[in-house]
Amino acid sequence: MKLLRFGNPNSEKPGILDKDGNIRDLSAVVSDINGASLGDDSLARIRAVSPETLPLVPDTPRIAPCVADVGKIICIGLNYADHAAEAGMSLPEEPILFFKSTSAICGPDDAVEIPRGSTSTDWEVELGVVIGRHAKYISAADAPAHVAGYCVVNDISERDFQLRRGGQWVKGKSCDTFAPLGPWLATRDEVPDPQNLGMYLAVNGRRYQDGSTRTMHFDVATVVSYISQFMSLRPGDLISTGTPPGVGMGQSPPVYLSPGDVMELGVEGLGVQKQHVVAAP
């Protein structure tokens, strides 16, 4: 299933894509696409309903973040071998974990703001993993059963805030609009092999990132299991699993985002995002 949310901010509704790619209103089945609706029993209840029997959503509504009420965003740093090489850094012996504020979440096609004082706002197309079942001290073998589904994430990063302002990376990762999610959440049965997905990102029509989840250093199952050794993962939590090469910081000379730029990015089977870049008010 491809689950999504649509509507203006603070009045979003749950939806599902039918076989023709039309949005159908899921409000009569679940109240929202969130942790409470992402367990196996709830997903089975949604799966039992034929999308064609649900109300067709007219016109072209705003597509909202595909998951509501995300409890936490855990990101994995330097998780692609070719991206680590681009950055001139060694691959880590264990996954590098950092947090991104949930207040950074926005819709997949919402405008992205360049924060005040920014000199180096960058892009990162990533595979997002959404948790559907409570996970604590689980093995890698058991990890896939705890995943509700997958989505596209743009892990936007202000490199000066991240690397030269002291402290943890969270400063450069958490500005408003720095976590576009969606357009939809593909349930795990739609993604039989999350380690074989093409992914790309273009700015103003030029493709900078053109990679694959095949080059992940730590695969999805390993990452989910690893995080669960340090903290509970709860339904609705999001893991952003790292980015392939081609980020702005890795260009020679570096290339960063400016107001007026347009980003387009996607992950195979998970849809496409398109964001116009604006100055923060």
N, C-alpha and C positions, 0 to 999 in steps of 0.2 A: 504494500500500500504506500501511497504517497500522501502524507498528511501535511496540512498547512494551516495557516491562520490568515485571515483577511479582514480588512476594514481599517478605519482611522485609528490612530493611537487612543488607547483607553476604551475602545469599543470594538475590539477585535472579536471575531467569531471563528470557531473551528471549521475546517473544511477538509475535503478529500478530492483528489483528482480522479475523474472517471477515465474509461479506456480511451476516450477521445481527447483527453487533456483539459476537459472543462472542470471548473470548480463547482463542487456540490456542498451544500450547507450541512454540516454534521451536528448542528446545535441540538437536534432532537435525540442524538445518541450520546454525546458527551458535552460537558459544559465548556471544555477548552482542551487544547493539546498541551498538557502539562504532566508533571510527575504522576498525578493521580490517574491519568488516562493512558499511561505508557507501560503498565504492567501487562503480563501475558494474558490475563483474564480480560482486561479491558480491551486490549488489541483484538482478541478473539471475538469480542462482542461487536466491535467495529467491522471486523472482517466478515461477519455473518450478514451484514447489511449490503445489499446491492447498491452501489453508488447511483445507478440510474433511477432508483426510486426516491432519491433525496432531492430537495429543491435545487434547481439550477441557479447559480449566482449570476445575476445579470451584469452586463457592462464589463469594465476592467477595473476591479477594485485594487486598492493598495494591498500589496502582499506584506504581511507583518512578519516579525521573527517567527520561525516555525515552531518554537517551543516557548511557552509562557512560564513565568515564575521559576526561572533557572536558579537553582540554589547556589551553585558555584561554577566558575569556569577555571579548569586546570589546564595549563598549557605545557607542551613538551618542547624544550629548546634543543636546537642542533640535532634533530632527529632524522635528517636525511643526509646520507653520506656525501652526496654531491653538493648539498648546501653547505655542509661543514667545510668541504674543500674550498668552496667559493669564499667563505669567510676566513680561510686560513687558520682554522681551528681543528684540533683533534676531536675525533668522535669520543663522546663520554663513555665511561665504563658502566654507569648507571644512568637511567633517564634523568634529565634535568627538569625539575618541576618549578613552575611559577604560576601565580594567579593573575587573572584579568578581572577587573571589576564587572559585576553584572550590569552596572549602570551604563556600560559601554555598548550594550546590545541595542541593535536597531534592525529594521527590516532590510531585506536583501537589495532593494532598489532605493532606499532612503538616501538622502544626501549625506556625504561624509564631510565632517568639519575639520579644517586645519586649526588646531588649538592656538590660542594666543601665545606668542613667543616661540612658536615652532620654527625650526630651521631645517628639519629633516624628517618629514612624515613619509613613511614607507608603506609598502604593501606586502602581504603574504597570503597566498591562497593555501587553504588547509582543509583536510578532512576532519569534520567534527563527528564525535562519537557521543551519542546521548544515552544515558543510563536508564534502564527500565526496571531494574530490580536491585534492592539493597545489596551492596557488595562490601564485605569486610574479610580480610585475610583469605581471599580466594586464589585459586591456582590459575595459571594461564589456560589450562584445559577447560576450566569452568567459566572463564571470563566471557566468551561469546554469548552465553545464555543470559548474561546480565545486561546486554546491550539491547536497547529498544530499537535503535536505528542510527542512520548516518545523515549528515547534511554538509553543505558548503559553509565554510567560515572564512572571512577575510580578517586575518589577525593584523590589523593596522597597527603600526608602531612608530612612535616618535623617537628616532634613534638618539638624538641629543639628550632627551629626557631619560631614555633608557640606559645609556652607557656613560654619560658624563655629568649627571646631576646627583650622583651618590645614591647609595641604598640599593634596593632591589629593582628588578626590571619592571615591576608593576607600574611605576610612574609613567613609563613610556608606552604602556600597553592599555591603559584604562581610561583614556580621554573619552568624552562623549562621542558616540557613533563609531567607536573603534572596533566594534564586533558585529558586523552585519551577519545575520544567520538566515539560511534558507536558499532558495525559495520554499523547499519542502523538506520534510523528514521522511526519508525512505526507510521503511521498516527493514529489519535485518534480513528477512527472507528475500528482499529485493536486491540485496548485495551479498551474493554467495561468497565472494572473495574480496574483502576490503583491501587486500594487498596487491591488487592488480587493476587500479583505477587511474586513468589518465587525468591530468589536471593542468589548467593553464590560467594565466592572467595577462591581460593586455591593458596598456594605458594609451589613450588617444589613438587606438587602432594598432599600436605596435605591441607585439607579443614579447613580453619579457620572461615570463615563466612558462615552461612547457615541460612538465615532468610526469612522474608516476609514483603512486604509493609503493611500487616495487622497490624503490630505493630507500624506504624507511629503515633506519638502523634498528629500532625497537618496534616490533609490529603491534597491531591494535591489542591483541590478546595479552601480550607481555605488558604493555602500558597499563591496561585496566587492572591486571593482577598486581602490578608494582604499586600503583597508587593506593590500592586497597590495603596494602601492608602498613600504610601511614595514616590513613583517614578512611572513614566510611564514605562510600559513594552511594548517593541516594537517587531515587527516581527523579529524572529531570535535570540532573547534573550534566554538564557538558565538558568533554575533553577535546581540546584542539591539539592535533597530533603532530604539528610541525609542518615545515614548508620546503619545497624543492628549490633549486637554485633559480636565480633571476631576480632577486629582490633589488630594490633601488640602490641600497648600500653597496651591493656587490658590483655595480657598474663602474666603468673606468672612463671618465670620472663618475662619481655617484650621481644618481638621478632621483629627485624627490618630488612629491606631489605638490601642486599649487592650485589655488582656486581656478576653476574653469576646466580642469582635467576631468577625464571620464575613464573610469575603470570598468572593465568587463572580465569576469572570471567564472570558472566552472570546474566541477569535478564530474567525471563520467557517470551518468545515470542519476545525478543528484541535482541537475538543473544549473541555471546560469544566474549570476548577479550582475547588476549594472548600477554603478554609483557615480553621480556627479559630485565633484569636490567643490566645497564652498569655504569661505572664511568663517570662523566661529564668530557669533554675534558678540 
